[in-house]
């Protein structure tokens, strides 16, 4: 399984299959017969469960506005966004496997089970099975996984190791942890603060944050407000602060509308960001410093 990014909404047209699953093949045959011969385009199967069983739509991608109406079909939208997907090659001989593929996909905790299952028939050889990702579940899963890597790293260090200078002009491990505490506390204030409506995709900046923050060759200067003090750090105090921040951010991610734009302050360079983008910034920022912590631990022999 892999992540699949659908950049734009896809307009499709078709009709509901009256007899699922036996009538699926017949429905696609009828749809193909409507269309101009030798015209290649993707076809889609869109299915979701209802109180009366599975509702399945056989659909074709629209090539011009009003095409579906021309053929007397209903119009549908395959929504843009992030999906968990799995390819199926030589699908014509494996239609009996499609149900099993989707059962595996929905085991992924990032999947939004309220969204339909999408079958994308690219040609007579290749198809993709996919279900949309729940953005809240995805960022919370990645945040928790990152915190569960960071906290044991800090916990494994003695007070002496936390305060050992590994390189010239370098932060100690304790200072790295304190920097993350300060930065995350600031983002917690941002996420929990006043918001406004978002007039763009709420995840528009996520890929930029991922690219820049996980580029470990790119050197960054921390703002003064989140620079750690030059002092002796105590492991227990750092761990308590990290656990408290983890609990508070988890609570915010569960309870708040992540699509809203945070209005407390603008991020330097990036401007106003959404709560969702803020959560991803926190996560990628921690991953960056986990890499730094690992290097420090190697240098001081704390692995």
TORRO-705085 format. One line per 10 residues: number of its first residue (from 1); their letters; for each residue x, y, z of N, C-alpha, C. Coordinates in nm, 3 decimals. Each point is the difference from the previous one (the first is absolute). Layout:
N
NUM = A = X:Y:Z:X:Y:Z:X:Y:Z | ...
***
This chain:
303
1 = XXXXXXXXXX = 0.085:-0.119:0.000:-0.085:0.119:0.000:0.088:0.124:0.000 | -0.051:0.105:-0.061:0.077:0.124:-0.007:-0.094:0.119:0.001 | 0.058:0.116:0.023:-0.077:0.124:-0.001:-0.013:0.049:-0.143 | -0.119:0.042:-0.036:-0.026:0.047:-0.136:-0.061:0.140:0.008 | 0.061:0.094:-0.071:-0.049:0.138:0.002:-0.079:0.030:-0.126 | -0.128:0.029:0.017:-0.085:0.041:-0.112:-0.006:0.152:0.004 | 0.064:0.062:-0.097:0.022:0.145:0.006:-0.127:0.082:-0.021 | -0.089:-0.048:-0.085:-0.123:0.075:-0.031:-0.122:-0.091:0.010 | -0.116:0.061:0.026:-0.125:-0.074:-0.009:-0.013:-0.060:-0.139 | -0.055:-0.120:-0.007:-0.024:-0.064:-0.130:-0.150:-0.008:-0.022
11 = XXXXXXXXXX = -0.046:0.061:-0.109:-0.141:-0.007:-0.035:-0.026:-0.129:-0.077 | -0.097:-0.077:0.047:-0.035:-0.125:-0.066:-0.152:-0.005:-0.019 | -0.044:-0.090:-0.085:-0.144:-0.020:-0.019:-0.028:-0.148:-0.014 | -0.120:-0.040:0.038:-0.037:-0.140:-0.009:-0.133:-0.025:0.067 | -0.015:-0.119:0.059:-0.128:-0.035:0.062:0.022:-0.108:0.104 | -0.100:-0.014:0.087:0.007:-0.100:0.105:-0.026:-0.139:-0.057 | 0.079:-0.096:0.043:-0.020:-0.140:-0.040:-0.118:-0.056:0.078 | -0.094:-0.052:-0.071:-0.124:-0.047:0.065:0.021:-0.131:0.076 | 0.086:-0.084:-0.050:0.020:-0.131:0.061:0.147:-0.019:0.033 | 0.040:0.044:0.122:0.139:-0.012:0.041:0.020:-0.130:0.076
21 = XXXXXXXXXX = 0.107:-0.075:-0.025:0.111:0.029:-0.091:-0.016:-0.060:-0.141 | -0.102:-0.083:-0.018:-0.010:-0.073:-0.127:-0.018:0.091:-0.119 | -0.062:0.117:0.019:-0.029:0.087:-0.113:0.108:0.100:-0.035 | 0.116:-0.005:0.068:0.106:0.099:-0.023:0.055:-0.008:-0.142 | 0.036:-0.118:-0.043:0.056:-0.016:-0.135:-0.096:0.045:-0.108 | -0.125:-0.035:0.017:-0.103:0.039:-0.098:-0.017:0.152:-0.003 | 0.009:0.063:0.118:-0.016:0.146:0.007:0.114:0.070:-0.074 | 0.123:-0.046:0.020:0.113:0.062:-0.070:-0.009:-0.025:-0.151 | -0.047:-0.117:-0.039:-0.018:-0.028:-0.143:-0.100:0.098:-0.062 | -0.109:0.026:0.073:-0.102:0.093:-0.050:0.056:0.141:-0.009
31 = XXXXXXXXXX = 0.084:0.037:0.099:0.060:0.134:0.001:0.096:0.016:-0.118 | 0.079:-0.101:-0.024:0.098:0.005:-0.111:-0.071:0.013:-0.134 | -0.113:-0.068:-0.015:-0.074:0.003:-0.128:-0.057:0.140:-0.029 | -0.020:0.078:0.104:-0.052:0.137:-0.020:0.106:0.090:-0.064 | 0.125:-0.029:0.025:0.109:0.093:-0.032:0.051:-0.022:-0.141 | 0.066:0.102:-0.056:0.057:-0.014:-0.134:0.099:-0.116:-0.005 | 0.001:-0.077:-0.109:0.092:-0.113:-0.010:0.145:0.047:0.000 | 0.086:-0.086:0.055:0.146:0.024:0.002:0.041:0.121:0.083 | -0.091:0.051:0.082:0.034:0.114:0.086:0.048:-0.056:0.133 | 0.125:0.029:0.036:0.057:-0.051:0.126:-0.015:0.103:0.111
41 = XXXXXXXXXX = -0.042:-0.047:0.113:-0.016:0.084:0.119:-0.004:-0.091:0.122 | 0.030:0.050:0.118:-0.013:-0.081:0.122:-0.148:-0.023:0.034 | -0.027:-0.113:0.057:-0.133:-0.031:0.054:0.012:-0.016:0.151 | -0.111:0.022:0.070:0.002:0.001:0.146:-0.114:-0.086:0.056 | 0.032:-0.071:0.104:-0.102:-0.063:0.082:-0.003:0.071:0.134 | -0.116:0.048:0.040:-0.014:0.076:0.125:-0.101:-0.073:0.087 | 0.044:-0.047:0.116:-0.091:-0.080:0.083:0.004:0.043:0.145 | -0.113:-0.009:0.064:-0.009:0.024:0.144:-0.118:-0.076:0.056 | 0.006:-0.027:0.130:-0.105:-0.077:0.065:-0.114:0.091:0.044 | -0.120:-0.050:-0.014:-0.119:0.071:0.049:-0.082:-0.099:0.082
51 = XXXXXXXXXX = -0.112:0.048:0.051:-0.087:-0.089:0.077:-0.057:-0.112:-0.082 | 0.001:0.016:-0.131:-0.057:-0.101:-0.089:0.109:-0.083:-0.069 | 0.123:0.013:0.045:0.109:-0.075:-0.061:0.098:0.092:-0.070 | 0.074:-0.055:-0.095:0.103:0.076:-0.072:-0.063:0.076:-0.116 | 0.029:0.130:-0.004:-0.039:0.083:-0.115:0.123:0.013:-0.089 | -0.011:-0.045:-0.124:0.115:-0.002:-0.091:-0.033:0.081:-0.125 | 0.088:0.094:-0.031:-0.014:0.084:-0.119:0.104:-0.041:-0.104 | -0.045:-0.032:-0.120:0.091:-0.022:-0.113:0.011:0.132:-0.074 | 0.123:0.049:-0.018:0.017:0.135:-0.053:0.119:0.010:-0.095 | -0.005:0.103:-0.086:0.109:0.031:-0.092:0.042:0.144:0.023
61 = XXXXXXXXXX = 0.126:0.030:-0.025:0.049:0.136:0.015:-0.060:0.090:-0.108 | -0.046:0.116:0.042:-0.061:0.095:-0.094:0.110:0.072:-0.079 | -0.015:0.007:-0.131:0.102:0.065:-0.083:-0.039:0.141:-0.041 | -0.127:0.036:0.019:-0.043:0.137:-0.024:-0.123:0.027:0.085 | -0.022:0.127:0.034:-0.115:0.036:0.083:-0.130:-0.040:-0.067 | -0.086:-0.065:0.077:-0.130:-0.040:-0.052:-0.001:-0.134:-0.069 | 0.113:-0.071:-0.002:0.004:-0.129:-0.070:-0.094:-0.100:0.065 | 0.000:-0.003:0.134:-0.088:-0.093:0.069:-0.146:0.025:-0.032 | -0.039:0.126:-0.002:-0.138:0.037:-0.034:-0.035:-0.044:-0.141 | 0.095:0.012:-0.089:-0.021:-0.040:-0.140:-0.041:-0.146:-0.009
71 = XXXXXXXXXX = 0.058:-0.083:0.086:-0.029:-0.143:-0.003:-0.109:-0.041:0.099 | -0.061:0.098:0.065:-0.108:-0.029:0.093:0.047:-0.062:0.131 | 0.121:0.032:0.041:0.059:-0.059:0.121:0.003:0.101:0.115 | 0.024:-0.051:0.119:0.020:0.083:0.116:0.146:0.045:0.008 | 0.022:0.116:0.059:0.137:0.051:0.018:0.046:-0.023:0.144 | 0.128:-0.031:0.014:0.061:-0.025:0.130:0.137:0.066:0.003 | 0.055:0.012:0.120:0.134:0.056:0.017:0.085:-0.097:0.081 | 0.118:-0.030:-0.052:0.102:-0.069:0.079:0.087:0.111:0.059 | -0.006:0.014:0.131:0.061:0.115:0.065:0.153:-0.005:-0.001 | 0.059:0.117:-0.022:0.145:0.012:0.011:0.044:-0.025:0.143
81 = XXXXXXXXXX = 0.127:-0.031:0.018:0.052:-0.020:0.134:0.095:-0.118:0.007 | 0.028:-0.039:0.124:0.092:-0.111:0.026:-0.079:-0.128:0.022 | 0.048:-0.108:-0.061:-0.066:-0.130:0.010:0.101:-0.107:0.041 | -0.049:-0.103:0.068:0.077:-0.123:0.015:-0.039:-0.088:-0.118 | 0.098:-0.048:-0.073:-0.030:-0.071:-0.125:0.080:-0.130:-0.010 | -0.048:-0.085:-0.088:0.069:-0.124:-0.032:-0.026:-0.031:-0.147 | 0.104:-0.026:-0.079:-0.020:-0.032:-0.142:-0.041:-0.146:-0.017 | -0.069:-0.026:-0.107:-0.035:-0.136:-0.037:0.028:-0.016:-0.149 | 0.105:-0.074:-0.032:0.042:-0.021:-0.139:-0.069:-0.125:-0.054 | -0.033:0.003:-0.129:-0.075:-0.110:-0.064:-0.132:-0.023:0.073
91 = XXXXXXXXXX = -0.068:0.111:0.028:-0.119:-0.006:0.082:-0.115:-0.081:-0.061 | -0.001:-0.012:-0.132:-0.111:-0.073:-0.064:-0.008:-0.145:0.045 | 0.114:-0.054:0.042:0.001:-0.139:0.049:-0.002:-0.007:0.152 | -0.014:0.118:0.065:0.008:0.003:0.146:-0.116:0.077:0.063 | -0.111:0.009:-0.069:-0.111:0.079:0.055:-0.047:-0.056:0.135 | 0.021:-0.129:0.021:-0.039:-0.061:0.127:0.087:0.048:0.115 | 0.115:0.064:-0.031:0.092:0.048:0.104:-0.029:0.142:0.045 | -0.081:0.074:-0.074:-0.020:0.142:0.029:-0.052:0.022:0.142 | -0.096:-0.080:0.040:-0.056:0.013:0.135:0.109:-0.019:0.105 | 0.088:-0.098:-0.021:0.109:-0.026:0.095:0.097:0.118:0.008
101 = XXXXXXXXXX = 0.027:0.063:-0.116:0.091:0.115:-0.003:-0.057:0.113:0.085 | -0.129:0.027:-0.016:-0.061:0.108:0.078:-0.005:-0.034:0.149 | -0.018:-0.127:0.033:0.001:-0.038:0.141:0.136:0.028:0.064 | 0.107:-0.017:-0.076:0.133:0.031:0.049:0.020:0.152:0.014 | -0.050:0.074:-0.099:0.015:0.146:0.003:-0.066:0.059:0.124 | -0.122:-0.044:0.032:-0.072:0.062:0.112:0.055:-0.040:0.136 | 0.097:-0.091:0.002:0.068:-0.030:0.126:0.097:0.111:0.040 | 0.038:0.081:-0.097:0.089:0.113:0.027:-0.076:0.102:0.083 | 0.056:0.037:0.117:-0.072:0.087:0.092:-0.017:0.142:-0.051 | 0.071:0.035:-0.111:-0.016:0.133:-0.058:-0.122:0.012:-0.090
111 = XXXXXXXXXX = -0.058:-0.111:-0.039:-0.110:0.001:-0.096:-0.127:0.061:0.059 | -0.069:0.077:-0.082:-0.129:0.058:0.038:-0.110:-0.097:-0.044 | -0.054:-0.073:0.093:-0.096:-0.105:-0.033:-0.138:0.054:-0.038 | -0.018:0.131:0.009:-0.125:0.060:-0.045:0.004:0.031:-0.150 | 0.117:-0.013:-0.061:0.018:0.031:-0.142:-0.019:-0.125:-0.086 | -0.042:0.017:-0.126:-0.021:-0.117:-0.085:0.131:-0.068:-0.041 | -0.011:-0.127:-0.035:0.111:-0.072:-0.060:0.002:0.034:-0.149 | 0.119:0.032:-0.051:0.014:0.042:-0.139:0.084:-0.101:-0.076 | -0.054:-0.049:-0.112:0.076:-0.084:-0.093:0.030:0.085:-0.124 | 0.128:0.012:-0.033:0.039:0.076:-0.118:0.053:-0.098:-0.105
121 = XXXXXXXXXX = -0.076:-0.015:-0.107:0.040:-0.091:-0.108:0.073:0.083:-0.106 | 0.135:-0.003:0.007:0.081:0.082:-0.090:-0.002:-0.055:-0.142 | -0.001:-0.130:-0.013:-0.007:-0.069:-0.128:-0.040:-0.145:0.028 | 0.013:-0.087:-0.098:-0.043:-0.139:0.018:0.103:-0.083:0.077 | 0.110:0.062:0.040:0.102:-0.072:0.076:0.015:0.054:0.142 | -0.007:0.134:0.014:0.029:0.062:0.129:-0.124:0.062:0.064 | -0.012:-0.021:0.129:-0.102:0.070:0.078:0.059:0.033:0.136 | -0.064:0.096:0.066:0.042:0.041:0.135:-0.123:-0.005:0.091 | 0.017:-0.061:0.115:-0.102:0.005:0.105:0.043:0.105:0.101 | -0.092:0.088:0.041:0.042:0.104:0.093:-0.116:0.052:0.085
131 = XXXXXXXXXX = 0.036:0.045:0.121:-0.095:0.060:0.092:0.065:0.125:0.058 | -0.078:0.106:0.012:0.054:0.129:0.043:0.050:-0.006:0.145 | 0.105:0.075:0.022:0.060:0.010:0.134:-0.076:0.104:0.082 | -0.019:-0.030:0.128:-0.052:0.097:0.097:0.118:0.083:0.046 | 0.003:0.128:-0.036:0.116:0.084:0.030:0.026:0.011:0.149 | -0.104:0.000:0.079:0.016:0.007:0.146:0.071:-0.126:0.050 | -0.048:-0.116:-0.044:0.061:-0.125:0.044:0.145:-0.010:-0.045 | 0.027:0.047:-0.122:0.135:-0.011:-0.053:0.099:0.083:0.080 | -0.033:0.125:0.025:0.096:0.085:0.071:0.013:-0.044:0.145 | -0.111:-0.044:0.060:0.010:-0.045:0.140:0.086:-0.126:0.010
141 = XXXXXXXXXX = -0.016:-0.091:-0.096:0.081:-0.121:0.000:0.148:0.032:-0.013 | 0.033:0.091:-0.093:0.141:0.036:-0.022:0.056:0.076:0.120 | -0.081:0.089:0.058:0.044:0.074:0.118:0.029:-0.095:0.116 | -0.093:-0.093:0.026:0.019:-0.093:0.111:0.122:-0.089:-0.022 | 0.017:-0.048:-0.123:0.115:-0.085:-0.030:0.131:0.076:0.023 | 0.001:0.128:-0.040:0.121:0.082:0.017:0.029:0.025:0.147 | -0.105:0.032:0.077:0.019:0.020:0.143:0.047:-0.128:0.070 | -0.051:-0.114:-0.048:0.038:-0.128:0.060:0.144:-0.038:-0.035 | 0.058:0.067:-0.097:0.142:-0.017:-0.030:0.084:0.101:0.080 | -0.051:0.122:0.013:0.075:0.105:0.069:0.014:-0.026:0.150
151 = XXXXXXXXXX = -0.112:-0.030:0.065:0.001:-0.011:0.146:0.095:-0.110:0.051 | 0.001:-0.118:-0.059:0.097:-0.101:0.045:0.146:0.041:-0.023 | 0.026:0.077:-0.106:0.136:0.047:-0.023:0.045:0.088:0.117 | -0.084:0.094:0.038:0.035:0.089:0.111:0.009:-0.079:0.130 | -0.092:-0.094:0.017:-0.005:-0.081:0.122:0.126:-0.086:0.016 | 0.061:-0.036:-0.111:0.116:-0.090:0.005:0.128:0.071:0.046 | -0.005:0.133:0.009:0.120:0.076:0.034:0.006:0.035:0.149 | 0.117:-0.010:0.056:0.020:0.044:0.138:0.008:0.152:0.002 | -0.009:0.058:0.119:0.013:0.145:0.011:0.137:0.047:-0.051 | 0.101:-0.079:0.026:0.133:0.037:-0.049:0.004:0.001:-0.153
161 = XXXXXXXXXX = -0.057:-0.103:-0.062:-0.003:-0.008:-0.146:-0.084:0.112:-0.061 | -0.110:0.033:0.065:-0.086:0.108:-0.050:0.074:0.133:-0.008 | 0.100:0.017:0.086:0.070:0.128:0.010:0.143:-0.004:-0.055 | 0.031:-0.107:-0.073:0.132:-0.012:-0.061:0.000:0.069:-0.136 | 0.096:0.088:-0.022:0.011:0.071:-0.129:0.065:-0.095:-0.102 | -0.071:-0.035:-0.106:0.053:-0.101:-0.093:0.097:0.056:-0.104 | -0.027:0.120:-0.046:0.083:0.063:-0.103:0.021:0.146:0.038 | 0.097:0.062:-0.059:0.021:0.143:0.022:-0.120:0.078:-0.052 | -0.046:0.096:0.079:-0.114:0.087:-0.035:-0.130:-0.079:-0.020 | -0.009:-0.117:0.060:-0.121:-0.083:-0.013:-0.085:0.008:0.125
171 = XXXXXXXXXX = -0.129:-0.019:-0.016:-0.087:-0.019:0.115:0.029:-0.136:0.062 | -0.028:-0.010:0.128:0.001:-0.130:0.066:-0.133:-0.071:-0.030 | -0.007:-0.129:0.035:-0.125:-0.073:-0.018:-0.112:0.064:0.083 | 0.034:0.047:0.119:-0.100:0.067:0.083:-0.052:0.127:-0.064 | 0.089:0.073:-0.064:-0.044:0.122:-0.069:-0.089:-0.030:-0.120 | 0.031:-0.108:-0.071:-0.086:-0.040:-0.113:-0.141:-0.032:0.052 | -0.007:-0.075:0.109:-0.130:-0.034:0.058:-0.074:0.126:0.045 | 0.071:0.092:0.063:-0.062:0.124:0.047:-0.048:0.085:-0.118 | 0.076:0.002:-0.108:-0.042:0.071:-0.121:-0.132:-0.056:-0.051 | -0.013:-0.131:-0.003:-0.124:-0.062:-0.047:-0.117:0.031:0.095
181 = XXXXXXXXXX = 0.028:0.002:0.128:-0.105:0.034:0.097:-0.049:0.142:-0.024 | 0.092:0.093:-0.018:-0.037:0.140:-0.024:-0.077:0.015:-0.132 | 0.053:-0.061:-0.105:-0.064:0.012:-0.132:-0.138:-0.062:0.001 | -0.012:-0.119:0.058:-0.130:-0.068:0.002:-0.102:0.075:0.086 | 0.047:0.060:0.109:-0.091:0.079:0.084:-0.053:0.120:-0.078 | 0.087:0.061:-0.083:-0.045:0.111:-0.083:-0.104:-0.043:-0.102 | 0.022:-0.116:-0.061:-0.096:-0.049:-0.098:-0.130:-0.043:0.066 | 0.009:-0.049:0.123:-0.122:-0.035:0.073:-0.084:0.126:0.024 | 0.065:0.110:0.034:-0.070:0.128:0.016:-0.063:0.043:-0.133 | 0.073:-0.021:-0.108:-0.050:0.036:-0.133:-0.123:-0.082:-0.036
191 = XXXXXXXXXX = 0.008:-0.130:0.019:-0.109:-0.091:-0.039:-0.124:0.023:0.086 | 0.019:0.028:0.128:-0.115:0.019:0.090:-0.055:0.142:-0.001 | 0.067:0.090:-0.069:-0.040:0.140:0.001:-0.110:0.033:-0.100 | -0.028:0.130:-0.015:-0.104:0.045:-0.094:0.030:-0.046:-0.143 | -0.107:-0.024:-0.076:0.015:-0.047:-0.138:-0.090:0.080:-0.092 | 0.022:-0.016:-0.128:-0.086:0.059:-0.102:-0.023:-0.103:-0.110 | -0.095:0.028:-0.087:-0.028:-0.092:-0.109:0.120:-0.010:-0.095 | 0.019:-0.116:-0.056:0.111:-0.024:-0.092:-0.048:0.013:-0.143 | 0.072:0.077:-0.079:-0.041:0.027:-0.138:0.088:-0.072:-0.101 | 0.059:-0.108:0.041:0.085:-0.084:-0.087:-0.004:-0.140:0.056
201 = XXXXXXXXXX = 0.069:-0.093:-0.066:0.006:-0.137:0.052:0.068:0.001:0.137 | -0.059:-0.061:0.102:0.056:0.007:0.135:0.133:-0.072:0.017 | 0.039:-0.080:-0.099:0.128:-0.070:0.007:0.100:0.051:-0.103 | -0.023:0.120:-0.053:0.081:0.052:-0.111:0.149:0.010:0.035 | 0.033:0.026:0.126:0.139:0.022:0.040:0.069:-0.127:0.051 | -0.074:-0.108:0.012:0.055:-0.120:0.064:0.121:-0.054:-0.075 | -0.010:-0.010:-0.130:0.111:-0.055:-0.078:0.123:0.091:0.009 | -0.021:0.130:0.002:0.112:0.094:0.017:0.069:-0.023:0.134 | -0.079:-0.014:0.106:0.058:-0.026:0.132:0.078:-0.132:0.001 | -0.059:-0.102:-0.060:0.068:-0.131:-0.002:0.133:0.011:-0.073
211 = XXXXXXXXXX = -0.001:0.063:-0.117:0.121:0.011:-0.082:0.109:0.078:0.073 | -0.037:0.113:0.057:0.100:0.087:0.061:0.049:-0.051:0.136 | -0.091:-0.049:0.081:0.039:-0.040:0.135:0.071:-0.135:0.004 | -0.022:-0.084:-0.098:0.069:-0.129:-0.002:0.120:0.001:-0.094 | 0.035:0.118:-0.049:0.125:0.016:-0.074:0.109:0.031:0.102 | 0.073:-0.102:0.040:0.094:0.016:0.110:0.128:0.072:-0.041 | 0.015:0.025:-0.128:0.114:0.079:-0.047:-0.031:0.150:0.003 | -0.126:0.033:0.017:-0.042:0.140:0.004:0.012:0.052:0.143 | 0.090:0.093:0.021:0.022:0.056:0.133:-0.102:0.109:0.029 | -0.055:-0.002:0.121:-0.102:0.097:0.039:0.042:0.068:0.130
221 = XXXXXXXXXX = -0.040:0.125:0.016:0.026:0.074:0.123:-0.130:0.014:0.077 | 0.000:-0.043:0.124:-0.122:0.004:0.081:-0.029:0.142:0.047 | -0.127:0.040:0.000:-0.035:0.131:0.057:0.042:0.008:0.147 | 0.029:0.118:0.045:0.048:0.021:0.137:-0.097:-0.058:0.103 | -0.130:0.011:-0.028:-0.101:-0.044:0.098:0.005:-0.149:0.029 | 0.052:-0.079:-0.092:0.002:-0.145:0.023:0.141:-0.055:0.018 | 0.097:0.089:0.017:0.136:-0.047:0.026:0.011:-0.044:0.146 | 0.065:-0.111:0.025:0.010:-0.050:0.139:0.103:0.078:0.081 | -0.026:0.009:0.129:0.093:0.069:0.089:0.127:-0.082:0.018 | 0.109:0.068:0.028:0.127:-0.066:0.027:0.005:-0.030:0.150
231 = XXXXXXXXXX = -0.051:-0.118:0.035:-0.008:-0.037:0.141:0.007:-0.152:0.012 | -0.004:-0.049:0.123:-0.001:-0.144:0.024:-0.144:-0.050:-0.009 | -0.020:-0.107:-0.077:-0.135:-0.056:-0.019:-0.015:-0.131:0.075 | -0.119:-0.021:0.055:-0.031:-0.120:0.078:-0.095:-0.087:-0.082 | 0.034:-0.126:-0.016:-0.077:-0.090:-0.086:-0.148:-0.006:0.041 | -0.025:-0.015:0.127:-0.138:-0.014:0.048:-0.085:0.122:-0.038 | 0.057:0.118:0.011:-0.075:0.122:-0.033:-0.029:0.007:-0.149 | 0.097:-0.035:-0.082:-0.020:0.001:-0.146:-0.108:-0.100:-0.040 | 0.007:-0.119:0.058:-0.096:-0.106:-0.035:-0.142:0.038:0.041 | -0.014:0.060:0.118:-0.133:0.044:0.044:-0.058:0.104:-0.096
241 = XXXXXXXXXX = 0.085:0.092:-0.043:-0.046:0.104:-0.093:-0.038:-0.060:-0.135 | 0.078:-0.093:-0.050:-0.030:-0.065:-0.128:-0.130:-0.079:0.007 | -0.020:-0.074:0.108:-0.123:-0.077:0.016:-0.122:0.091:0.008 | 0.015:0.113:0.070:-0.112:0.094:0.013:-0.036:0.060:-0.135 | 0.101:0.035:-0.078:-0.026:0.058:-0.132:-0.063:-0.103:-0.093 | 0.049:-0.124:0.008:-0.059:-0.107:-0.083:-0.149:-0.014:0.030 | -0.035:-0.004:0.128:-0.140:-0.016:0.039:-0.084:0.118:-0.048 | 0.054:0.121:0.012:-0.075:0.120:-0.038:-0.020:0.007:-0.152 | 0.104:-0.033:-0.077:-0.014:0.004:-0.146:-0.093:-0.111:-0.047 | 0.011:-0.119:0.060:-0.093:-0.109:-0.033:-0.145:0.044:0.022
251 = XXXXXXXXXX = -0.025:0.065:0.111:-0.135:0.046:0.032:-0.048:0.100:-0.105 | 0.086:0.092:-0.039:-0.037:0.100:-0.101:-0.028:-0.066:-0.135 | 0.082:-0.096:-0.038:-0.019:-0.066:-0.130:-0.130:-0.079:-0.004 | -0.042:-0.050:0.113:-0.124:-0.077:0.006:-0.123:0.089:-0.002 | 0.010:0.117:0.063:-0.120:0.080:0.026:-0.024:0.115:-0.097 | 0.105:0.054:-0.063:-0.014:0.124:-0.075:-0.020:-0.022:-0.149 | -0.057:0.098:-0.065:-0.012:0.001:-0.146:0.136:0.039:-0.058 | 0.068:-0.097:-0.056:0.137:0.023:-0.046:0.007:0.078:-0.131 | -0.113:0.019:-0.065:0.001:0.074:-0.128:0.003:0.152:0.020 | -0.024:0.046:0.122:-0.003:0.145:0.026:0.141:0.059:-0.003
261 = XXXXXXXXXX = 0.008:0.129:-0.034:0.128:0.071:-0.003:0.026:0.065:0.135 | 0.119:-0.023:0.054:0.038:0.057:0.129:0.028:0.150:-0.015 | -0.058:0.078:0.090:0.009:0.145:-0.013:0.085:0.066:0.108 | 0.062:-0.080:0.088:0.078:0.057:0.110:0.121:0.077:-0.051 | 0.074:-0.064:-0.090:0.117:0.066:-0.060:0.035:-0.069:-0.131 | 0.077:0.071:-0.082:0.049:-0.056:-0.124:0.133:-0.070:0.024 | 0.023:-0.106:-0.072:0.130:-0.065:0.004:0.095:0.076:-0.091 | 0.121:0.032:0.048:0.096:0.068:-0.087:0.018:-0.078:-0.131 | 0.002:0.070:-0.107:0.016:-0.054:-0.137:-0.131:-0.059:-0.054 | -0.071:-0.077:0.084:-0.115:-0.075:-0.050:-0.134:0.073:0.014
271 = XXXXXXXXXX = -0.010:0.094:0.092:-0.125:0.071:0.019:-0.096:-0.076:0.090 | -0.130:0.026:-0.015:-0.101:-0.068:0.081:-0.015:-0.145:-0.049 | -0.009:-0.091:0.095:-0.014:-0.141:-0.035:-0.123:-0.058:0.068 | -0.045:-0.114:-0.048:-0.115:-0.066:0.061:0.044:-0.085:0.119 | -0.096:-0.041:0.078:0.031:-0.090:0.112:0.062:-0.130:-0.051 | -0.053:-0.050:-0.111:0.055:-0.123:-0.058:0.146:0.019:-0.038 | 0.031:0.110:-0.065:0.138:0.028:-0.038:0.089:0.019:0.122 | -0.055:0.063:0.104:0.076:0.017:0.124:0.037:-0.134:0.063 | -0.095:-0.093:-0.001:0.027:-0.132:0.055:0.108:-0.073:-0.079 | -0.002:0.015:-0.131:0.103:-0.063:-0.082:0.135:0.069:0.020
281 = XXXXXXXXXX = 0.000:0.133:0.015:0.126:0.071:0.026:0.064:-0.053:0.128 | -0.080:-0.011:0.106:0.050:-0.052:0.127:0.061:-0.139:-0.020 | -0.069:-0.084:-0.075:0.044:-0.138:-0.019:0.131:-0.008:-0.079 | 0.005:0.070:-0.113:0.122:-0.003:-0.081:0.117:0.068:0.073 | -0.030:0.104:0.077:0.103:0.069:0.076:0.060:-0.095:0.105 | -0.084:-0.078:0.066:0.052:-0.097:0.096:0.084:-0.106:-0.069 | -0.045:-0.046:-0.116:0.077:-0.102:-0.072:0.138:0.053:-0.038 | 0.006:0.127:-0.034:0.129:0.061:-0.032:0.095:-0.005:0.120 | -0.054:0.032:0.117:0.086:0.005:0.118:0.025:-0.138:0.061 | -0.085:-0.096:-0.030:0.030:-0.139:0.039:0.127:-0.045:-0.071
291 = XXXXXXXXXX = 0.012:0.041:-0.126:0.122:-0.033:-0.076:0.122:0.067:0.064 | -0.018:0.125:0.045:0.108:0.071:0.068:0.036:-0.068:0.133 | -0.102:-0.039:0.075:0.024:-0.070:0.126:0.077:-0.130:-0.020 | -0.037:-0.072:-0.105:0.068:-0.127:-0.029:0.148:0.022:-0.026 | 0.034:0.107:-0.074:0.140:0.032:-0.026:0.073:0.037:0.129 | -0.067:0.077:0.087:0.060:0.038:0.127:0.029:-0.125:0.084 | -0.096:-0.092:0.003:0.016:-0.122:0.079:0.115:-0.085:-0.052 | 0.015:-0.006:-0.131:0.113:-0.072:-0.059:0.133:0.061:0.043 | 0.003:0.132:0.001:0.124:0.070:0.034:0.041:-0.019:0.145 | -0.100:0.002:0.089:0.032:-0.011:0.143:-0.003:-0.144:0.049
301 = XXX = -0.023:-0.093:-0.093:0.000:-0.142:0.036:-0.117:-0.042:0.083 | -0.118:0.056:-0.030:-0.119:-0.027:0.081:-0.099:-0.093:-0.069 | 0.041:-0.066:-0.109:-0.093:-0.089:-0.072:-0.028:-0.125:0.083
***
